[in-house]
Amino acid sequence: MKKVFFSLKEAVINGAAGLTIFSILLGFIVGAVVLLLAGFNPIEAYGAIIRGIFSKPKYMSYVVIYSTPLIMTGLSVAFALRTGLFNIGAEGQFIVGSLTAAMVGYFVHLPMMLHVPLCILSAMAVSAAWGGIAGFIKARHGVHEVISTIMLNWIALYLLNWAVTIQSFGQRGTGKSHMIQQTARIDLFGQWKITPEGIDFIRSHKILGDILKSPVNTGIIFALVFAFLVWFILNRTTLGYELRAVGFNPHTAECSGINVNRSIITSMSIAGALAGAAGGLQVLGVSYRVAKLAAMEGYGFDGIAVSLIGNNTGPGSVFAGFLFGGLKYGGSKIQDAVGAPTEVINIVVGTIILFIAMPKLIQLLLRRGGRWK
């Protein structure tokens, strides 16, 4: 038993994965303490979250749907962080990507095999340019990307709000755009589900029928492919080596012959393209339109949490995206189940990020105290 405890302690001290898992556990412990102080039973609350995720196939399907944009924006932030940049503008890039996908999906007429790729690539291209603006400003004028991307977030928000007022694109009086064409959608069996045959199938098949009650789509496949591409680019290509070298030390990279300014623009462009793909997939698979926003939806900001929990890696962002998606969807059930406020989930996530952000302190405490013998 002592050896097991010692091995666990060493895993936390010396490994990023162990530290992340330990931080997640601490986050749930803090959440339990908060629930107790508020007069709620944490076991019942966490039980409600678990049931809200796993008790029905439809719930698990919704978790995947919730997780897809979080994985993509997490990849966007992670890619930038791995190259020494902080892409806090994933929110604006998400908005621009969703707007572009909605416009191409509505105005362009093509077969599905061409329409869907065109919508996604268009969303990525425009959002890459949007992210590249921040990269160019930093490379040319030294303006920190946090400042420029925050400004670009607000520009994107109001650009969207203006776009839905265009008579040919927005539905008058609704604050929403027209729905994209059927050939631009990536949902599964969307039209068939409302036919008599589809309704009979859903009623007669307990598992598949329950899954089809959710807006199930192929977005998660795209997200997993992009996660692999991020890992491959950063770890198996010359481009990834150059971008990471600039992130580690731009002066040394420049002395090695790497064009630092070009690398900064390239990195922000790729990060923007990933966030734009998230917005595009959300429109093509879930919402089918864009709408006027009173405030930002938060997918890009949640992506920061996903990236940090996932240790700024592709596979880590997938894991963290599913964790975050599960907490966001399952956490919405605790208010009806036990009366606890759903804000507890934000406390849990915030605590996890807090502990991940101070690994040296945790490692120091584990080395000097709390020895497991």
C-alpha positions as CSV (number, residue, x, y, z in Angstrom):
1,M,0.0,0.0,0.0
2,K,2.9,2.4,0.8
3,K,4.4,1.7,-2.6
4,V,1.1,2.5,-4.3
5,F,0.7,5.8,-2.4
6,F,4.4,6.7,-3.2
7,S,3.9,5.9,-6.9
8,L,0.8,8.2,-7.0
9,K,2.7,11.0,-5.2
10,E,5.6,10.7,-7.7
11,A,3.1,10.7,-10.6
12,V,1.6,14.0,-9.4
13,I,5.0,15.6,-8.6
14,N,6.8,14.6,-11.8
15,G,4.0,14.1,-14.4
16,A,1.7,16.7,-16.1
17,A,-1.1,14.1,-16.4
18,G,-0.8,13.2,-12.8
19,L,-0.9,16.8,-11.8
20,T,-4.0,17.4,-14.0
21,I,-5.9,14.4,-12.5
22,F,-4.9,15.6,-9.0
23,S,-6.2,19.1,-9.8
24,I,-9.5,17.7,-11.1
25,L,-9.9,15.7,-7.8
26,L,-9.2,18.8,-5.8
27,G,-11.7,20.8,-7.9
28,F,-14.5,18.3,-7.1
29,I,-13.5,18.3,-3.4
30,V,-13.8,22.1,-3.2
31,G,-17.1,21.9,-5.1
32,A,-18.3,19.4,-2.4
33,V,-17.2,21.7,0.4
34,V,-19.1,24.6,-1.2
35,L,-22.2,22.4,-1.5
36,L,-22.0,21.4,2.1
37,L,-21.6,25.0,3.2
38,A,-24.7,25.9,1.2
39,G,-26.7,23.1,2.8
40,F,-26.7,20.5,0.0
41,N,-25.6,16.9,-0.1
42,P,-22.6,16.7,-2.4
43,I,-23.1,13.0,-3.0
44,E,-26.6,13.6,-4.2
45,A,-25.5,16.5,-6.3
46,Y,-22.7,14.7,-8.0
47,G,-24.9,11.7,-8.4
48,A,-27.4,13.9,-10.2
49,I,-24.6,15.0,-12.5
50,I,-23.6,11.4,-13.3
51,R,-27.2,10.4,-13.9
52,G,-27.6,13.5,-16.1
53,I,-24.7,12.3,-18.3
54,F,-25.0,8.5,-18.3
55,S,-28.6,7.5,-17.4
56,K,-29.9,7.9,-21.0
57,P,-28.3,7.5,-24.4
58,K,-29.8,10.9,-25.4
59,Y,-27.9,12.5,-22.5
60,M,-24.6,11.1,-23.6
61,S,-25.3,12.3,-27.1
62,Y,-25.9,15.8,-25.8
63,V,-22.6,15.7,-23.9
64,V,-20.8,14.9,-27.2
65,I,-22.7,17.8,-28.9
66,Y,-21.8,20.1,-26.1
67,S,-18.2,19.0,-26.1
68,T,-17.5,19.4,-29.9
69,P,-17.1,23.2,-30.0
70,L,-15.2,23.2,-26.7
71,I,-12.7,20.7,-28.1
72,M,-12.2,22.9,-31.1
73,T,-11.8,26.2,-29.3
74,G,-9.6,24.3,-26.8
75,L,-7.4,23.2,-29.7
76,S,-7.2,26.8,-30.9
77,V,-6.0,28.2,-27.6
78,A,-3.7,25.2,-27.0
79,F,-2.0,25.6,-30.4
80,A,-1.3,29.3,-29.7
81,L,0.0,28.6,-26.2
82,R,2.3,25.9,-27.4
83,T,3.9,28.5,-29.7
84,G,4.2,31.1,-27.1
85,L,1.0,33.1,-27.8
86,F,-2.2,33.6,-25.8
87,N,-5.2,33.5,-28.2
88,I,-7.9,35.0,-26.0
89,G,-9.6,35.9,-29.3
90,A,-11.0,32.4,-29.9
91,E,-14.4,33.8,-29.1
92,G,-14.3,36.4,-31.9
93,Q,-12.9,33.8,-34.3
94,F,-15.7,31.4,-33.4
95,I,-18.3,34.2,-34.1
96,V,-16.7,35.1,-37.5
97,G,-16.5,31.4,-38.4
98,S,-20.1,30.8,-37.6
99,L,-21.2,33.9,-39.5
100,T,-19.2,32.8,-42.6
101,A,-20.5,29.3,-42.5
102,A,-24.1,30.6,-42.2
103,M,-23.6,32.9,-45.2
104,V,-22.0,30.3,-47.4
105,G,-24.6,27.7,-46.3
106,Y,-27.4,30.0,-47.2
107,F,-26.3,31.9,-50.3
108,V,-24.3,29.2,-52.2
109,H,-26.0,26.3,-54.0
110,L,-24.0,23.2,-54.3
111,P,-24.3,19.4,-53.8
112,M,-23.8,18.3,-50.2
113,M,-20.4,16.7,-51.0
114,L,-19.1,20.1,-52.1
115,H,-21.3,22.4,-50.0
116,V,-20.2,21.1,-46.5
117,P,-16.5,21.3,-47.2
118,L,-16.9,24.7,-48.7
119,C,-18.7,26.0,-45.6
120,I,-16.1,24.6,-43.3
121,L,-13.1,25.8,-45.3
122,S,-14.6,29.2,-45.8
123,A,-15.2,29.6,-42.0
124,M,-11.6,28.5,-41.4
125,A,-10.2,30.8,-44.0
126,V,-12.0,33.9,-42.8
127,S,-11.3,33.1,-39.1
128,A,-7.6,32.5,-40.0
129,A,-7.5,35.9,-41.5
130,W,-9.2,37.3,-38.3
131,G,-6.6,35.6,-36.1
132,G,-3.8,36.6,-38.5
133,I,-4.7,40.3,-38.0
134,A,-3.7,40.0,-34.3
135,G,-0.5,38.1,-35.3
136,F,0.4,40.8,-37.9
137,I,-0.1,43.6,-35.4
138,K,2.1,41.8,-32.9
139,A,4.8,41.0,-35.5
140,R,4.8,44.4,-37.1
141,H,4.0,46.8,-34.3
142,G,4.7,44.8,-31.1
143,V,1.1,45.0,-29.8
144,H,0.4,42.2,-27.4
145,E,-2.1,39.6,-28.8
146,V,-4.2,39.7,-25.7
147,I,-5.1,43.3,-26.3
148,S,-5.7,43.0,-30.0
149,T,-7.7,39.8,-29.8
150,I,-10.0,41.3,-27.1
151,M,-10.7,44.2,-29.4
152,L,-11.3,41.9,-32.3
153,N,-13.8,39.9,-30.2
154,W,-16.0,42.9,-29.8
155,I,-15.7,43.8,-33.5
156,A,-16.8,40.3,-34.4
157,L,-19.8,40.5,-32.0
158,Y,-21.1,43.7,-33.5
159,L,-20.2,42.5,-37.0
160,L,-22.5,39.6,-36.5
161,N,-25.3,41.8,-35.0
162,W,-25.1,44.0,-38.1
163,A,-25.0,41.1,-40.6
164,V,-28.3,39.6,-39.4
165,T,-30.0,43.0,-40.2
166,I,-29.1,42.7,-43.9
167,Q,-32.4,42.1,-45.6
168,S,-31.2,39.4,-47.9
169,F,-29.6,37.4,-45.1
170,G,-31.5,38.1,-41.9
171,Q,-35.2,37.4,-41.1
172,R,-36.8,40.7,-40.5
173,G,-37.9,41.3,-36.9
174,T,-36.4,38.1,-35.5
175,G,-32.7,39.0,-35.1
176,K,-31.8,35.7,-36.8
177,S,-30.4,34.8,-40.1
178,H,-32.2,32.5,-42.6
179,M,-31.6,28.8,-42.1
180,I,-28.8,27.3,-44.1
181,Q,-29.7,24.9,-46.9
182,Q,-30.1,21.2,-46.4
183,T,-27.0,20.5,-48.5
184,A,-24.9,22.4,-46.0
185,R,-25.9,20.5,-42.9
186,I,-23.9,17.8,-41.1
187,D,-26.7,16.5,-38.9
188,L,-27.6,12.8,-39.2
189,F,-31.1,11.8,-40.5
190,G,-32.4,15.3,-39.8
191,Q,-35.3,15.2,-42.3
192,W,-35.9,11.5,-42.0
193,K,-36.5,11.8,-38.3
194,I,-39.7,13.8,-38.8
195,T,-41.1,11.4,-41.4
196,P,-43.7,8.8,-40.3
197,E,-41.0,6.1,-40.9
198,G,-38.5,8.0,-38.8
199,I,-41.0,8.6,-36.0
200,D,-41.9,4.9,-35.9
201,F,-38.2,4.0,-35.8
202,I,-37.5,6.3,-32.9
203,R,-40.5,5.0,-30.9
204,S,-39.6,1.3,-31.6
205,H,-35.8,1.4,-30.9
206,K,-35.0,2.3,-27.3
207,I,-31.3,3.2,-27.6
208,L,-30.9,4.4,-31.2
209,G,-34.3,6.1,-31.0
210,D,-33.3,8.0,-27.9
211,I,-30.0,9.1,-29.4
212,L,-31.8,10.4,-32.5
213,K,-34.0,12.6,-30.3
214,S,-30.9,14.8,-29.9
215,P,-29.4,16.9,-32.8
216,V,-26.7,14.3,-33.4
217,N,-24.2,15.2,-36.1
218,T,-20.8,14.4,-37.5
219,G,-19.1,17.4,-35.8
220,I,-17.3,15.3,-33.3
221,I,-15.6,13.4,-36.1
222,F,-14.2,16.7,-37.5
223,A,-13.1,17.6,-34.0
224,L,-11.1,14.4,-33.5
225,V,-9.5,14.8,-36.9
226,F,-8.4,18.3,-36.1
227,A,-7.1,17.2,-32.7
228,F,-4.9,14.6,-34.5
229,L,-3.7,17.3,-37.0
230,V,-2.8,19.7,-34.2
231,W,-0.7,17.0,-32.5
232,F,0.9,16.0,-35.9
233,I,1.7,19.5,-36.9
234,L,3.3,20.5,-33.6
235,N,5.2,17.3,-33.0
236,R,6.0,15.8,-36.4
237,T,6.5,18.6,-38.9
238,T,9.2,21.2,-39.5
239,L,6.5,23.9,-39.3
240,G,5.6,22.7,-35.8
241,Y,9.2,22.7,-34.7
242,E,9.8,26.3,-35.9
243,L,6.6,27.5,-34.2
244,R,7.4,25.8,-30.9
245,A,11.0,27.1,-31.1
246,V,9.7,30.7,-31.5
247,G,7.4,30.1,-28.5
248,F,10.3,28.8,-26.3
249,N,12.7,31.6,-27.2
250,P,12.1,33.9,-30.1
251,H,15.7,35.4,-30.0
252,T,17.3,32.0,-30.2
253,A,14.9,31.0,-32.9
254,E,15.8,34.1,-34.9
255,C,19.5,33.3,-34.6
256,S,18.8,29.9,-35.9
257,G,17.4,31.3,-39.1
258,I,13.7,31.1,-38.3
259,N,11.5,34.0,-39.4
260,V,9.9,34.9,-36.1
261,N,7.4,37.5,-37.4
262,R,6.1,35.0,-40.0
263,S,5.9,32.3,-37.4
264,I,3.8,34.6,-35.1
265,I,1.4,35.4,-38.0
266,T,1.2,31.7,-39.0
267,S,0.5,30.5,-35.5
268,M,-2.3,33.0,-34.9
269,S,-3.8,32.2,-38.3
270,I,-3.9,28.5,-37.5
271,A,-5.4,29.1,-34.1
272,G,-8.0,31.4,-35.7
273,A,-8.8,28.7,-38.3
274,L,-9.4,26.1,-35.5
275,A,-11.8,28.4,-33.6
276,G,-13.5,29.3,-36.9
277,A,-14.0,25.7,-37.7
278,A,-15.7,25.3,-34.3
279,G,-18.2,28.1,-35.2
280,G,-18.8,26.6,-38.6
281,L,-19.5,23.1,-37.2
282,Q,-21.9,24.6,-34.7
283,V,-23.9,26.2,-37.4
284,L,-23.8,23.2,-39.8
285,G,-24.6,20.6,-37.2
286,V,-26.7,22.3,-34.4
287,S,-28.1,25.8,-34.9
288,Y,-28.4,26.0,-38.7
289,R,-28.3,29.8,-38.4
290,V,-26.7,32.7,-36.5
291,A,-28.6,35.2,-34.3
292,K,-28.0,38.6,-32.8
293,L,-26.1,38.3,-29.6
294,A,-26.6,40.5,-26.6
295,A,-23.4,39.0,-25.1
296,M,-20.7,36.6,-26.3
297,E,-21.7,32.9,-26.0
298,G,-18.5,32.0,-24.3
299,Y,-17.2,29.1,-26.4
300,G,-13.9,30.7,-27.0
301,F,-13.4,31.7,-23.3
302,D,-14.4,28.1,-22.3
303,G,-11.7,26.9,-24.7
304,I,-9.1,28.6,-22.5
305,A,-10.2,26.3,-19.6
306,V,-10.2,23.3,-21.9
307,S,-6.7,24.0,-23.1
308,L,-5.3,24.5,-19.6
309,I,-7.0,21.3,-18.3
310,G,-5.7,19.4,-21.4
311,N,-2.1,20.6,-20.8
312,N,-2.2,22.5,-24.1
313,T,-2.1,19.3,-26.2
314,G,-4.4,17.8,-28.9
315,P,-5.3,14.6,-27.0
316,G,-5.6,16.6,-23.7
317,S,-8.0,19.0,-25.3
318,V,-10.2,16.1,-26.4
319,F,-10.3,14.7,-22.8
320,A,-10.8,18.1,-21.3
321,G,-13.5,19.0,-23.8
322,F,-15.5,15.9,-22.9
323,L,-15.0,16.6,-19.2
324,F,-16.1,20.2,-19.6
325,G,-19.0,19.3,-21.8
326,G,-20.2,16.6,-19.4
327,L,-20.0,19.0,-16.5
328,K,-21.8,21.8,-18.4
329,Y,-24.6,19.4,-19.5
330,G,-24.8,17.1,-16.5
331,G,-24.4,20.1,-14.1
332,S,-27.6,21.6,-15.5
333,K,-29.5,18.8,-13.9
334,I,-28.5,19.4,-10.2
335,Q,-30.9,22.3,-9.8
336,D,-33.9,20.2,-10.6
337,A,-32.6,17.2,-8.8
338,V,-31.4,18.6,-5.5
339,G,-32.1,22.3,-5.7
340,A,-28.3,23.2,-5.8
341,P,-27.3,26.1,-8.1
342,T,-25.7,25.2,-11.4
343,E,-23.0,27.8,-10.6
344,V,-21.3,25.1,-8.5
345,I,-20.0,23.7,-11.8
346,N,-18.2,26.9,-12.6
347,I,-16.6,26.8,-9.1
348,V,-15.4,23.3,-9.8
349,V,-13.9,24.2,-13.2
350,G,-12.4,27.4,-11.8
351,T,-10.8,25.5,-8.9
352,I,-9.4,22.9,-11.3
353,I,-7.8,25.7,-13.4
354,L,-6.5,27.4,-10.3
355,F,-4.6,24.3,-9.2
356,I,-3.4,23.6,-12.7
357,A,-2.0,27.1,-12.9
358,M,0.1,26.7,-9.8
359,P,1.9,23.3,-10.3
360,K,5.0,24.4,-8.5
361,L,3.1,25.1,-5.3
362,I,1.3,21.8,-5.3
363,Q,4.6,20.0,-6.0
364,L,6.3,21.9,-3.2
365,L,3.6,21.0,-0.7
366,L,3.7,17.4,-1.7
367,R,7.4,17.2,-1.4
368,R,7.7,18.9,2.0
369,G,4.5,17.9,3.6
370,G,1.7,15.3,3.4
371,R,4.2,12.5,3.0
372,W,2.5,9.2,2.4
373,K,4.2,6.5,4.3
